[in-house]
Amino acid sequence: MPKRRLDWEDSDWASYLGCPVAKIPEYKKMLSSLYLTSVAQNQETGKYRFEIHGYDIAPSGQKRIRLLYSGKKEFDTGVAALKDANSNIIPKMQLTEFWTKQLGIPAKAIQMLLIREK
């Protein structure tokens, strides 16, 4: 497999997660409908950190975004925060047993939420 996770193909993810290649697009679609990864700027310090937001459906049917995780480290640039997230945070993330069963996906599938460099 290529060293950089950003370069992994669906077949690399399938091998890593121990699932059929055909499931990877389904997992990616599901995860992107549930979670949003981003680099946010702290308005007080001007520094950047990694964040994960989850989508929440209100009783009215309105889709809302809620903060699930905010990185503890802050960086001078958004690129530095992005690289830290892709190298040090996201590769260690796993869904809880509850969410693994609820969604029917491998616990490490959430690691596919890598932030693409622009």
All heavy atoms as an XYZ file, in Angstrom:
954
protein
N       0.839     -1.186      0.000
C       0.000      0.000      0.000
C       0.884      1.250      0.000
O       1.942      1.240      0.600
C      -0.900      0.027      1.240
C      -2.032     -0.976      1.187
S      -3.256     -0.736      2.481
C      -2.416     -1.477      3.862
N       0.401      2.324     -0.641
C       1.160      3.580     -0.596
C       1.294      4.046      0.852
O       0.438      3.774      1.682
C       0.285      4.553     -1.387
C      -0.606      3.703     -2.215
C      -0.794      2.428     -1.462
N       2.373      4.755      1.135
C       2.618      5.201      2.509
C       1.590      6.225      2.972
O       1.080      6.129      4.070
C       4.018      5.787      2.629
C       5.084      4.747      2.791
C       6.375      5.399      3.180
C       7.345      4.319      3.632
N       8.528      4.870      4.220
N       1.304      7.205      2.143
C       0.378      8.274      2.549
C      -1.063      7.808      2.417
O      -1.503      7.417      1.352
C       0.573      9.506      1.676
C       1.790     10.295      1.988
C       2.000     11.466      1.032
N       0.850     11.883      0.281
C       0.249     13.078      0.427
N       0.698     13.945      1.290
N      -0.797     13.390     -0.315
N      -1.793      7.862      3.511
C      -3.198      7.440      3.485
C      -4.022      8.252      2.492
O      -5.015      7.778      1.977
C      -3.812      7.561      4.874
C      -3.346      6.497      5.812
C      -3.869      6.781      7.211
N      -3.535      5.680      8.073
C      -4.434      4.883      8.641
N      -5.706      5.099      8.461
N      -4.061      3.896      9.398
N      -3.617      9.488      2.249
C      -4.330     10.316      1.282
C      -4.298      9.696     -0.113
O      -5.155      9.987     -0.938
C      -3.722     11.721      1.224
C      -4.000     12.621      2.420
C      -3.173     13.888      2.334
C      -5.483     12.960      2.511
N      -3.312      8.863     -0.367
C      -3.156      8.248     -1.684
C      -3.767      6.858     -1.782
O      -3.699      6.226     -2.827
C      -1.660      8.168     -2.042
C      -1.017      9.537     -2.112
O      -1.704     10.517     -2.462
O       0.184      9.639     -1.798
N      -4.351      6.361     -0.704
C      -4.911      5.014     -0.725
C      -6.094      4.926     -1.672
O      -6.949      5.814     -1.728
C      -5.359      4.599      0.668
C      -4.250      4.183      1.588
C      -2.911      4.405      1.427
C      -4.390      3.495      2.831
N      -2.213      3.900      2.497
C      -3.093      3.334      3.370
C      -5.469      3.020      3.534
C      -2.866      2.698      4.581
C      -5.256      2.390      4.751
C      -3.959      2.224      5.256
N      -6.139      3.840     -2.396
C      -7.267      3.516     -3.269
C      -8.278      2.713     -2.443
O      -7.983      2.270     -1.337
C      -6.774      2.672     -4.451
C      -5.707      3.342     -5.298
C      -6.258      4.502     -6.115
O      -7.460      4.469     -6.459
O      -5.489      5.434     -6.391
N      -9.445      2.471     -3.021
C     -10.467      1.680     -2.330
C      -9.943      0.291     -1.971
O     -10.253     -0.241     -0.908
C     -11.734      1.561     -3.176
C     -12.524      2.864     -3.218
O     -12.133      3.837     -2.538
O     -13.541      2.893     -3.933
N      -9.119     -0.271     -2.849
C      -8.572     -1.606     -2.571
C      -7.637     -1.587     -1.360
O      -7.592     -2.552     -0.591
C      -7.839     -2.156     -3.801
O      -6.798     -1.279     -4.185
N      -6.903     -0.492     -1.166
C      -6.031     -0.358      0.001
C      -6.871     -0.283      1.282
O      -6.543     -0.928      2.283
C      -5.156      0.896     -0.099
C      -4.231      0.871     -1.302
O      -3.628     -0.180     -1.563
O      -4.127      1.912     -1.985
N      -7.939      0.506      1.235
C      -8.823      0.616      2.400
C      -9.477     -0.723      2.710
O      -9.587     -1.115      3.867
C      -9.873      1.705      2.190
C      -9.320      3.079      2.390
C      -9.120      4.033      1.441
C      -8.864      3.652      3.614
N      -8.577      5.164      2.000
C      -8.409      4.950      3.340
C      -8.803      3.192      4.930
C      -7.899      5.797      4.322
C      -8.295      4.029      5.912
C      -7.848      5.323      5.603
N      -9.920     -1.420      1.682
C     -10.567     -2.721      1.884
C      -9.610     -3.702      2.542
O      -9.988     -4.428      3.461
C     -11.072     -3.273      0.556
N      -8.374     -3.712      2.099
C      -7.362     -4.593      2.689
C      -7.128     -4.222      4.153
O      -7.069     -5.089      5.024
C      -6.060     -4.485      1.896
O      -5.047     -5.227      2.496
N      -7.014     -2.939      4.434
C      -6.778     -2.452      5.792
C      -7.949     -2.773      6.718
O      -7.762     -3.169      7.867
C      -6.533     -0.942      5.747
C      -6.351     -0.285      7.088
C      -5.214     -0.522      7.864
C      -7.312      0.589      7.591
C      -5.052      0.089      9.094
C      -7.152      1.211      8.819
C      -6.017      0.955      9.569
O      -5.858      1.564     10.790
N      -9.174     -2.603      6.208
C     -10.367     -2.797      7.029
C     -10.864     -4.242      7.041
O     -11.729     -4.590      7.833
C     -11.499     -1.881      6.541
C     -11.226     -0.378      6.636
C     -12.342      0.413      5.966
C     -11.063      0.046      8.090
N     -10.323     -5.055      6.137
C     -10.737     -6.453      6.075
C     -12.154     -6.634      5.561
O     -12.929     -7.408      6.115
N     -12.483     -5.896      4.521
C     -13.833     -5.972      3.955
C     -13.741     -5.999      2.432
O     -12.686     -5.719      1.869
C     -14.661     -4.773      4.415
S     -14.053     -3.197      3.799
N     -14.842     -6.311      1.753
C     -14.823     -6.302      0.290
C     -14.619     -4.883     -0.259
O     -15.119     -3.913      0.318
C     -16.210     -6.823     -0.094
C     -16.769     -7.457      1.131
C     -16.107     -6.782      2.294
N     -13.927     -4.775     -1.366
C     -13.674     -3.473     -2.006
C     -14.998     -2.773     -2.337
O     -15.110     -1.550     -2.217
C     -12.822     -3.644     -3.288
C     -12.657     -2.323     -4.020
C     -11.466     -4.228     -2.955
N     -15.992     -3.543     -2.710
C     -17.285     -2.968     -3.090
C     -17.961     -2.220     -1.941
O     -18.820     -1.360     -2.180
C     -18.208     -4.072     -3.600
N     -17.593     -2.508     -0.719
C     -18.189     -1.851      0.449
C     -17.606     -0.461      0.717
O     -18.247      0.368      1.364
C     -18.001     -2.716      1.708
C     -18.863     -3.936      1.738
C     -20.276     -3.518      2.001
C     -21.148     -4.670      2.417
N     -22.512     -4.223      2.663
N     -16.401     -0.197      0.249
C     -15.704      1.051      0.571
C     -16.490      2.289      0.129
O     -16.668      3.218      0.933
C     -14.262      1.046      0.031
C     -13.460     -0.094      0.664
C     -13.580      2.393      0.253
C     -13.361     -0.052      2.184
N     -16.975      2.375     -1.126
C     -17.760      3.563     -1.491
C     -19.005      3.746     -0.612
O     -19.366      4.871     -0.258
C     -18.156      3.299     -2.952
C     -17.126      2.349     -3.458
C     -16.766      1.494     -2.269
N     -19.635      2.641     -0.246
C     -20.800      2.684      0.644
C     -20.410      3.257      2.005
O     -21.102      4.114      2.555
C     -21.356      1.267      0.809
C     -22.522      1.139      1.732
C     -22.930     -0.320      1.924
O     -22.804     -1.122      0.986
O     -23.357     -0.642      3.049
N     -19.283      2.794      2.559
C     -18.806      3.299      3.848
C     -18.471      4.779      3.765
O     -18.821      5.561      4.654
C     -17.576      2.528      4.319
C     -17.790      1.069      4.638
C     -16.704      0.220      4.762
C     -19.051      0.517      4.814
C     -16.856     -1.126      5.068
C     -19.226     -0.825      5.108
C     -18.122     -1.645      5.233
O     -18.288     -2.974      5.529
N     -17.785      5.176      2.695
C     -17.406      6.586      2.532
C     -18.646      7.478      2.457
O     -18.689      8.538      3.082
C     -16.558      6.767      1.274
C     -15.139      6.267      1.409
C     -14.375      6.489      0.116
C     -12.947      6.025      0.204
N     -12.218      6.205     -1.072
N     -19.636      7.039      1.703
C     -20.868      7.812      1.564
C     -21.579      7.937      2.914
O     -22.038      9.014      3.293
C     -21.786      7.155      0.535
C     -23.035      7.937      0.261
C     -23.870      7.281     -0.820
C     -25.140      8.077     -1.049
N     -25.990      7.465     -2.069
N     -21.648      6.838      3.639
C     -22.296      6.835      4.946
C     -21.572      7.779      5.903
O     -22.195      8.601      6.583
C     -22.317      5.421      5.534
C     -22.995      5.326      6.883
S     -22.852      3.705      7.661
C     -23.320      2.612      6.358
N     -20.252      7.665      5.951
C     -19.469      8.493      6.871
C     -19.587      9.973      6.519
O     -19.713     10.817      7.409
C     -18.009      8.050      6.875
C     -17.748      6.701      7.535
C     -16.356      6.198      7.193
C     -17.939      6.789      9.038
N     -19.560     10.299      5.230
C     -19.657     11.709      4.841
C     -21.049     12.274      5.105
O     -21.207     13.485      5.236
C     -19.250     11.903      3.382
O     -20.173     11.290      2.526
N     -22.054     11.406      5.194
C     -23.399     11.892      5.524
C     -23.564     12.100      7.033
O     -24.489     12.774      7.472
C     -24.464     10.931      5.006
O     -24.517      9.753      5.783
N     -22.671     11.520      7.822
C     -22.752     11.610      9.283
C     -21.748     12.578      9.900
O     -22.014     13.150     10.953
C     -22.531     10.230      9.910
C     -23.563      9.159      9.595
C     -23.091      7.805     10.099
C     -24.895      9.536     10.204
N     -20.581     12.715      9.270
C     -19.487     13.470      9.877
C     -18.891     14.472      8.903
O     -18.834     14.234      7.703
C     -18.367     12.524     10.343
C     -18.844     11.467     11.301
C     -19.001     10.157     10.887
C     -19.149     11.775     12.622
C     -19.443      9.170     11.762
C     -19.595     10.809     13.502
C     -19.738      9.506     13.064
O     -20.182      8.538     13.933
N     -18.404     15.566      9.441
C     -17.723     16.590      8.672
C     -16.404     16.890      9.380
O     -16.402     17.252     10.559
C     -18.589     17.854      8.605
C     -17.956     19.094      8.002
C     -17.692     18.873      6.519
C     -18.850     20.294      8.213
N     -15.296     16.702      8.690
C     -13.985     17.030      9.259
C     -13.549     18.384      8.703
O     -13.817     18.702      7.541
C     -12.926     15.967      8.899
O     -12.865     15.833      7.483
C     -13.265     14.632      9.530
N     -12.883     19.158      9.538
C     -12.453     20.473      9.091
C     -11.303     20.984      9.947
O     -10.994     20.426     10.995
C     -13.612     21.471      9.162
O     -14.010     21.670     10.499
N     -10.713     22.047      9.467
C      -9.737     22.801     10.241
C     -10.409     24.131     10.533
O     -10.884     24.817      9.629
C      -8.428     22.992      9.454
C      -7.515     23.970     10.164
C      -7.731     21.656      9.247
N     -10.490     24.476     11.803
C     -11.182     25.696     12.222
C     -10.194     26.657     12.874
O      -9.212     26.234     13.486
C     -12.289     25.348     13.206
N     -10.499     27.926     12.739
C      -9.654     28.945     13.359
C     -10.279     29.406     14.664
O     -11.467     29.732     14.725
C      -9.487     30.133     12.418
C      -8.489     31.147     12.918
C      -8.233     32.251     11.909
O      -9.085     32.589     11.105
N      -7.044     32.813     11.957
N      -9.468     29.424     15.713
C      -9.891     29.930     17.010
C      -9.976     31.455     16.893
O      -8.976     32.120     16.625
C      -8.876     29.505     18.082
C      -9.253     29.954     19.469
O      -9.828     31.021     19.661
N      -8.907     29.133     20.451
N     -11.153     31.990     17.094
C     -11.355     33.431     16.935
C     -10.574     34.263     17.949
O     -10.228     35.404     17.674
C     -12.851     33.759     17.014
C     -13.668     33.125     15.910
C     -13.198     33.528     14.524
O     -12.987     34.706     14.240
N     -13.010     32.546     13.654
N     -10.298     33.709     19.101
C      -9.573     34.450     20.137
C      -8.070     34.490     19.889
O      -7.423     35.510     20.084
C      -9.855     33.854     21.506
C     -11.290     34.004     21.948
C     -11.585     33.299     23.256
O     -10.639     32.858     23.940
O     -12.775     33.184     23.596
N      -7.499     33.338     19.461
C      -6.048     33.250     19.306
C      -5.586     33.384     17.857
O      -4.406     33.646     17.607
C      -5.521     31.903     19.842
O      -6.037     30.852     19.018
C      -5.909     31.689     21.292
N      -6.482     33.161     16.916
C      -6.106     33.194     15.498
C      -5.419     31.922     15.052
O      -5.003     31.800     13.914
N      -5.295     30.946     15.930
C      -4.627     29.684     15.601
C      -5.655     28.672     15.091
O      -6.852     28.855     15.239
C      -3.883     29.156     16.810
C      -2.769     30.100     17.256
C      -1.767     29.418     18.111
C      -0.681     30.397     18.522
N       0.484     30.302     17.694
N      -5.133     27.585     14.484
C      -5.977     26.599     13.826
C      -5.940     25.255     14.540
O      -4.933     24.872     15.103
C      -5.506     26.406     12.381
C      -5.612     27.657     11.570
C      -4.597     28.616     11.577
C      -6.735     27.907     10.785
C      -4.696     29.769     10.826
C      -6.843     29.060     10.032
C      -5.825     29.992     10.052
O      -5.928     31.138      9.318
N      -7.063     24.535     14.472
C      -7.150     23.202     15.060
C      -8.088     22.332     14.221
O      -8.934     22.824     13.483
C      -7.649     23.278     16.502
C      -9.081     23.702     16.612
C      -9.586     23.722     18.043
N     -10.899     24.312     18.086
C     -11.162     25.589     18.276
N     -10.185     26.442     18.470
N     -12.401     26.031     18.284
N      -7.963     21.038     14.394
C      -8.795     20.046     13.726
C     -10.101     19.877     14.487
O     -10.110     19.877     15.718
C      -8.028     18.715     13.678
C      -8.851     17.555     13.214
C      -9.306     17.481     11.913
C      -9.169     16.533     14.086
C     -10.058     16.402     11.483
C      -9.915     15.446     13.667
C     -10.362     15.385     12.358
N     -11.202     19.737     13.746
C     -12.494     19.507     14.363
C     -13.279     18.460     13.571
O     -13.122     18.340     12.360
C     -13.335     20.791     14.409
C     -12.796     21.841     15.327
C     -13.686     23.071     15.429
O     -14.609     23.238     14.604
O     -13.443     23.864     16.348
N     -14.120     17.734     14.292
C     -15.081     16.827     13.666
C     -16.463     17.248     14.141
O     -16.688     17.435     15.337
C     -14.841     15.358     14.050
C     -13.502     14.885     13.536
C     -15.956     14.472     13.487
C     -13.176     13.456     13.921
N     -17.349     17.401     13.188
C     -18.733     17.732     13.482
C     -19.616     16.570     13.047
O     -19.277     15.840     12.106
C     -19.162     19.001     12.725
C     -18.437     20.215     13.176
N     -17.192     20.570     12.694
C     -18.763     21.163     14.085
C     -16.797     21.678     13.277
N     -17.727     22.062     14.130
N     -20.712     16.418     13.733
C     -21.696     15.414     13.363
C     -22.971     16.095     12.928
O     -23.294     17.195     13.373
N     -23.671     15.457     12.013
C     -24.956     15.983     11.576
C     -26.037     15.430     12.485
O     -26.038     14.260     12.830
C     -25.237     15.590     10.129
C     -24.291     16.234      9.146
C     -23.327     15.492      8.495
C     -24.375     17.598      8.858
C     -22.462     16.077      7.588
C     -23.513     18.192      7.952
C     -22.560     17.424      7.318
O     -21.706     18.008      6.420
N     -26.918     16.273     12.884
C     -28.013     15.912     13.770
C     -29.306     16.339     13.084
O     -29.398     17.458     12.581
C     -27.826     16.642     15.108
C     -28.855     16.266     16.137
O     -29.253     15.087     16.179
O     -29.254     17.153     16.914
N     -30.279     15.455     13.046
C     -31.561     15.785     12.438
C     -32.529     16.194     13.553
O     -32.834     15.403     14.447
C     -32.144     14.595     11.634
C     -31.124     14.073     10.615
C     -33.457     14.993     10.962
C     -30.720     15.060      9.558
N     -32.993     17.420     13.488
C     -33.942     17.936     14.475
C     -35.311     17.294     14.246
O     -35.590     16.797     13.150
C     -34.041     19.453     14.339
N     -36.160     17.301     15.275
C     -37.523     16.766     15.103
C     -38.265     17.406     13.921
O     -39.107     16.782     13.292
C     -38.209     17.095     16.431
C     -37.088     17.161     17.415
C     -35.923     17.721     16.652
N     -37.920     18.651     13.602
C     -38.552     19.340     12.474
C     -38.046     18.829     11.134
O     -38.583     19.175     10.086
C     -38.276     20.841     12.566
O     -36.889     21.086     12.397
N     -36.970     18.034     11.166
C     -36.370     17.530      9.931
C     -35.179     18.357      9.470
O     -34.499     17.998      8.513
N     -34.922     19.457     10.155
C     -33.793     20.316      9.795
C     -32.484     19.643     10.183
O     -32.347     19.096     11.282
C     -33.916     21.665     10.485
C     -32.807     22.623     10.120
C     -32.953     23.957     10.844
O     -33.708     24.088     11.804
N     -32.208     24.939     10.383
N     -31.509     19.680      9.280
C     -30.197     19.094      9.531
C     -29.323     20.144     10.212
O     -29.139     21.242      9.693
C     -29.578     18.654      8.205
C     -28.443     17.704      8.323
C     -28.011     17.230      6.931
C     -27.077     16.072      6.998
N     -26.671     15.583      5.683
N     -28.805     19.784     11.397
C     -27.943     20.693     12.157
C     -26.561     20.073     12.291
O     -26.408     18.863     12.231
C     -28.523     20.945     13.542
C     -29.923     21.501     13.537
C     -30.436     21.696     14.928
N     -30.650     20.400     15.568
C     -31.356     20.214     16.667
N     -31.906     21.233     17.277
N     -31.505     19.024     17.180
N     -25.588     20.922     12.531
C     -24.221     20.456     12.739
C     -23.869     20.678     14.201
O     -24.123     21.749     14.756
C     -23.234     21.220     11.836
C     -23.534     20.940     10.368
C     -21.803     20.824     12.152
C     -22.680     21.738      9.412
N     -23.264     19.641     14.821
C     -22.824     19.795     16.219
C     -21.377     19.332     16.332
O     -20.956     18.387     15.677
C     -23.726     19.031     17.177
C     -23.755     17.561     16.953
C     -24.833     16.912     17.839
N     -25.030     15.555     17.417
C     -24.495     14.495     18.005
N     -23.742     14.635     19.068
N     -24.717     13.292     17.553
N     -20.635     20.014     17.157
C     -19.223     19.699     17.363
C     -19.101     18.406     18.163
O     -19.678     18.269     19.231
C     -18.533     20.845     18.100
C     -17.042     20.679     18.370
C     -16.259     20.637     17.069
C     -16.544     21.817     19.245
N     -18.341     17.446     17.619
C     -18.100     16.182     18.313
C     -16.705     16.123     18.922
O     -16.503     15.511     19.961
C     -18.263     15.006     17.348
C     -19.625     14.824     16.700
C     -19.583     13.687     15.694
C     -20.689     14.591     17.748
N     -15.736     16.738     18.241
C     -14.348     16.676     18.703
C     -13.620     17.935     18.247
O     -13.774     18.378     17.109
C     -13.648     15.441     18.116
C     -12.167     15.407     18.414
C     -11.690     14.913     19.626
C     -11.240     15.889     17.497
C     -10.332     14.893     19.906
C      -9.876     15.870     17.776
C      -9.437     15.376     18.972
O      -8.090     15.364     19.258
N     -12.833     18.488     19.133
C     -11.988     19.619     18.810
C     -10.571     19.293     19.262
O     -10.363     18.907     20.416
C     -12.492     20.871     19.533
O     -11.690     21.975     19.199
N      -9.619     19.398     18.353
C      -8.237     19.074     18.656
C      -7.683     19.909     19.795
O      -8.064     21.066     19.973
N      -6.801     19.314     20.562
C      -6.204     20.014     21.693
C      -5.045     20.916     21.255
O      -4.792     21.943     21.855
C      -5.725     19.003     22.729
C      -6.878     18.256     23.383
C      -6.377     17.112     24.243
C      -7.472     16.334     24.901
N      -8.498     15.792     24.065
N      -4.346     20.506     20.194
C      -3.217     21.301     19.691
C      -3.736     22.371     18.735
O      -4.636     22.130     17.953
C      -2.240     20.417     18.926
C      -1.439     19.467     19.763
C      -0.451     18.728     18.872
C       0.315     17.677     19.595
N       1.230     16.956     18.686
N      -3.107     23.527     18.818
C      -3.411     24.597     17.872
C      -2.141     24.953     17.113
O      -1.035     24.847     17.650
C      -3.989     25.810     18.593
C      -5.371     25.552     19.145
C      -6.074     26.813     19.602
O      -5.393     27.823     19.877
O      -7.310     26.780     19.676
N      -2.309     25.383     15.868
C      -1.187     25.638     14.974
C      -1.302     27.026     14.361
O      -2.392     27.582     14.258
C      -1.174     24.583     13.861
C      -0.990     23.182     14.384
C      -2.084     22.429     14.787
C       0.270     22.621     14.490
C      -1.932     21.142     15.285
C       0.446     21.338     14.984
C      -0.656     20.606     15.386
N      -0.155     27.549     13.929
C      -0.124     28.880     13.336
C      -0.797     28.923     11.967
O      -1.299     29.971     11.560
C       1.321     29.388     13.210
C       1.939     29.672     14.577
O       1.190     30.013     15.510
O       3.172     29.548     14.706
N      -0.793     27.801     11.249
C      -1.406     27.766      9.921
C      -2.419     26.627      9.828
O      -2.303     25.613     10.527
C      -0.359     27.558      8.812
O       0.211     26.253      8.943
C       0.742     28.613      8.870
N      -3.369     26.802      8.942
C      -4.350     25.758      8.694
C      -3.721     24.516      8.103
O      -4.129     23.393      8.410
N      -2.705     24.700      7.267
C      -2.021     23.562      6.648
C      -1.343     22.703      7.704
O      -1.397     21.474      7.653
C      -1.000     24.045      5.576
C      -0.161     22.900      5.067
C      -1.724     24.730      4.432
N      -0.728     23.320      8.696
C      -0.069     22.571      9.770
C      -1.095     21.780     10.575
O      -0.858     20.620     10.928
C       0.718     23.513     10.681
N      -2.245     22.377     10.856
C      -3.310     21.678     11.583
C      -3.848     20.510     10.761
O      -4.094     19.423     11.290
C      -4.431     22.649     11.930
N      -4.011     20.721      9.470
C      -4.488     19.678      8.564
C      -3.512     18.507      8.527
O      -3.918     17.346      8.640
C      -4.673     20.275      7.166
C      -5.150     19.367      6.076
C      -6.074     20.124      5.143
C      -3.981     18.830      5.292
N      -2.241     18.796      8.393
C      -1.232     17.728      8.343
C      -1.180     16.954      9.656
O      -1.047     15.734      9.652
C       0.137     18.301      7.981
C       0.212     18.719      6.533
C       1.579     19.235      6.142
C       1.570     19.591      4.665
N       2.849     20.004      4.175
N      -1.301     17.638     10.776
C      -1.316     16.961     12.069
C      -2.535     16.049     12.177
O      -2.427     14.918     12.638
C      -1.318     17.981     13.213
C      -1.326     17.311     14.571
O      -0.308     16.653     14.914
O      -2.335     17.405     15.277
N      -3.679     16.538     11.738
C      -4.908     15.735     11.794
C      -4.763     14.472     10.951
O      -5.090     13.371     11.407
C      -6.099     16.556     11.307
N      -4.267     14.628      9.723
C      -4.127     13.476      8.819
C      -3.048     12.498      9.268
O      -3.138     11.304      8.979
C      -3.834     13.940      7.392
C      -5.062     14.459      6.683
O      -6.191     14.163      7.055
N      -4.849     15.255      5.662
N      -2.038     12.981      9.962
C      -0.925     12.119     10.371
C      -1.049     11.556     11.782
O      -0.628     10.430     12.034
C       0.393     12.905     10.305
O       0.625     13.363      9.014
N      -1.606     12.345     12.697
C      -1.567     11.967     14.107
C      -2.922     11.712     14.770
O      -2.978     11.002     15.769
C      -0.841     13.054     14.911
C       0.575     13.244     14.428
O       1.297     12.287     14.190
N       0.980     14.489     14.258
N      -3.973     12.311     14.257
C      -5.273     12.169     14.928
C      -6.158     11.145     14.223
O      -6.560     10.141     14.815
C      -5.994     13.526     15.034
C      -5.147     14.509     15.849
C      -7.370     13.345     15.671
C      -5.667     15.930     15.857
N      -6.473     11.401     12.963
C      -7.420     10.543     12.236
C      -6.959      9.088     12.159
O      -7.777      8.188     12.353
C      -7.734     11.131     10.846
C      -8.414     12.490     11.009
C      -8.609     10.178     10.036
C      -8.636     13.258      9.722
N      -5.667      8.795     11.924
C      -5.250      7.388     11.841
C      -5.430      6.599     13.139
O      -5.362      5.381     13.127
C      -3.766      7.470     11.472
C      -3.611      8.790     10.818
C      -4.579      9.691     11.522
N      -5.672      7.284     14.240
C      -5.863      6.604     15.526
C      -7.338      6.506     15.925
O      -7.665      5.871     16.917
C      -5.091      7.348     16.618
C      -3.596      7.319     16.393
C      -2.876      8.155     17.407
C      -1.392      8.211     17.074
N      -0.683      9.200     17.867
N      -8.209      7.132     15.156
C      -9.623      7.165     15.515
C     -10.294      5.819     15.246
O      -9.929      5.113     14.306
C     -10.345      8.255     14.715
C      -9.940      9.632     15.104
S     -10.617     10.991     14.114
C     -12.120     10.386     13.469
N     -11.267      5.487     16.077
C     -12.091      4.300     15.886
C     -13.487      4.596     16.400
O     -13.651      5.324     17.375
C     -11.521      3.105     16.651
C     -10.218      2.592     16.097
C      -9.846      1.258     16.708
O     -10.699      0.405     16.922
N      -8.579      1.079     16.993
N     -14.458      4.017     15.733
C     -15.823      4.126     16.208
C     -15.978      3.255     17.450
O     -15.309      2.228     17.580
C     -16.801      3.654     15.136
C     -16.862      4.501     13.861
C     -17.643      3.771     12.787
C     -17.497      5.849     14.158
N     -16.885      3.643     18.317
C     -17.161      2.816     19.489
C     -17.885      1.551     19.040
O     -18.400      1.475     17.916
C     -18.054      3.562     20.498
O     -19.314      3.828     19.879
C     -17.393      4.843     20.984
N     -17.925      0.577     19.904
C     -18.604     -0.686     19.593
C     -20.075     -0.429     19.243
O     -20.622     -1.038     18.321
C     -18.500     -1.645     20.776
C     -19.073     -3.015     20.495
C     -18.915     -3.968     21.663
O     -18.057     -3.731     22.531
O     -19.670     -4.951     21.704
N     -20.704      0.491     19.955
C     -22.097      0.819     19.678
C     -22.272      1.293     18.240
O     -23.128      0.814     17.506
C     -22.614      1.892     20.648
C     -23.980      2.418     20.274
C     -25.119      1.724     20.636
C     -24.111      3.600     19.551
C     -26.382      2.194     20.277
C     -25.361      4.076     19.182
C     -26.499      3.380     19.547
N     -21.438      2.273     17.827
C     -21.570      2.837     16.487
C     -21.149      1.849     15.406
O     -21.697      1.850     14.309
C     -20.806      4.159     16.372
C     -21.563      5.251     17.041
C     -21.223      5.895     18.198
C     -22.822      5.794     16.640
N     -22.200      6.801     18.530
C     -23.189      6.757     17.593
C     -23.676      5.552     15.569
C     -24.371      7.492     17.498
C     -24.857      6.283     15.485
C     -25.189      7.237     16.436
N     -20.199      0.996     15.716
C     -19.797     -0.036     14.761
C     -20.983     -0.946     14.453
O     -21.266     -1.244     13.294
C     -18.616     -0.848     15.327
O     -17.518      0.037     15.543
C     -18.184     -1.939     14.378
N     -21.685     -1.355     15.485
C     -22.866     -2.218     15.300
C     -24.021     -1.452     14.666
O     -24.701     -1.962     13.777
C     -23.301     -2.813     16.637
C     -22.360     -3.877     17.145
C     -22.825     -4.427     18.478
C     -21.852     -5.470     19.001
N     -22.230     -5.973     20.327
N     -24.239     -0.236     15.134
C     -25.346      0.583     14.631
C     -25.213      0.858     13.135
O     -26.195      0.763     12.400
C     -25.381      1.906     15.407
C     -26.557      2.788     15.107
C     -27.837      2.327     15.777
O     -27.839      1.467     16.651
N     -28.945      2.880     15.356
N     -24.001      1.188     12.695
C     -23.773      1.534     11.295
C     -23.433      0.328     10.427
O     -23.528      0.399      9.203
C     -22.649      2.578     11.187
C     -22.894      3.897     11.902
C     -21.647      4.769     11.843
C     -24.097      4.620     11.297
N     -22.994     -0.761     11.063
C     -22.620     -1.953     10.316
C     -21.344     -1.781      9.517
O     -21.223     -2.288      8.397
N     -20.399     -1.046     10.093
C     -19.115     -0.813      9.416
C     -17.973     -1.111     10.390
O     -18.168     -1.089     11.604
C     -18.990      0.631      8.868
C     -19.014      1.668      9.990
C     -20.093      0.918      7.865
C     -18.800      3.085      9.507
N     -16.762     -1.355      9.872
C     -15.613     -1.600     10.752
C     -15.297     -0.358     11.601
O     -15.495      0.777     11.161
C     -14.466     -1.889      9.785
C     -15.116     -2.290      8.505
C     -16.410     -1.543      8.450
N     -14.799     -0.587     12.796
C     -14.479      0.511     13.722
C     -13.489      1.506     13.135
O     -13.603      2.711     13.350
C     -13.941     -0.056     15.031
N     -12.528      1.013     12.360
C     -11.500      1.896     11.800
C     -11.937      2.592     10.509
O     -11.190      3.394      9.960
C     -10.215      1.110     11.561
C      -9.546      0.666     12.848
C      -8.247     -0.047     12.566
C      -7.562     -0.469     13.850
N      -6.281     -1.123     13.587
N     -13.145      2.322     10.037
C     -13.626      2.945      8.795
C     -13.644      4.469      8.903
O     -13.452      5.169      7.909
C     -15.011      2.423      8.440
N     -13.835      4.982     10.099
C     -13.865      6.434     10.291
C     -12.540      7.089      9.878
O     -12.477      8.272      9.593
C     -14.256      6.794     11.741
C     -14.675      8.260     11.818
C     -13.148      6.443     12.715
C     -15.414      8.635     13.049
N     -11.491      6.303      9.792
C     -10.184      6.839      9.386
C     -10.173      7.254      7.913
O      -9.256      7.939      7.473
C      -9.092      5.807      9.654
C      -8.904      5.532     11.128
C      -7.934      4.413     11.405
O      -7.222      3.943     10.528
N      -7.903      3.957     12.647
N     -11.190      6.887      7.162
C     -11.290      7.315      5.762
C     -11.685      8.781      5.646
O     -11.684      9.346      4.556
C     -12.289      6.440      4.990
C     -11.806      5.031      4.803
S     -12.840      4.045      3.688
C     -14.323      3.861      4.681
N     -11.992      9.435      6.745
C     -12.394     10.846      6.739
C     -11.208     11.798      6.660
O     -11.270     12.918      7.140
C     -13.218     11.171      7.998
C     -14.589     10.539      8.073
C     -15.236     10.850      9.428
C     -15.470     11.059      6.950
N     -10.139     11.368      6.071
C      -8.961     12.226      5.921
C      -9.331     13.524      5.217
O     -10.190     13.546      4.342
C      -7.890     11.490      5.106
C      -7.280     10.280      5.797
C      -6.527      9.421      4.801
C      -6.372     10.709      6.918
N      -8.684     14.604      5.602
C      -8.935     15.898      4.985
C      -8.009     16.040      3.790
O      -6.791     15.900      3.911
C      -8.687     17.041      5.988
C      -9.539     16.868      7.231
C      -8.980     18.386      5.323
C      -9.238     17.856      8.330
N      -8.573     16.304      2.649
C      -7.792     16.480      1.419
C      -7.133     17.857      1.426
O      -7.758     18.862      1.778
C      -8.665     16.349      0.180
C      -9.361     15.022      0.089
C      -8.383     13.964     -0.339
N      -9.069     12.674     -0.328
C      -8.502     11.553      0.085
N      -7.270     11.556      0.527
N      -9.154     10.430      0.077
N      -5.874     17.889      1.016
C      -5.149     19.154      0.901
C      -5.600     19.855     -0.376
O      -5.752     19.216     -1.393
C      -3.648     18.904      0.879
C      -3.140     18.279      2.151
C      -1.664     17.927      2.092
O      -0.916     18.631      1.391
O      -1.285     16.960      2.746
N      -5.830     21.139     -0.278
C      -6.301     21.897     -1.449
C      -5.145     22.556     -2.146
O      -4.169     22.897     -1.639
C      -7.326     22.938     -1.029
C      -8.561     22.271     -0.471
C      -9.554     23.302     -0.018
C     -10.763     22.603      0.579
N     -11.733     23.489      1.103
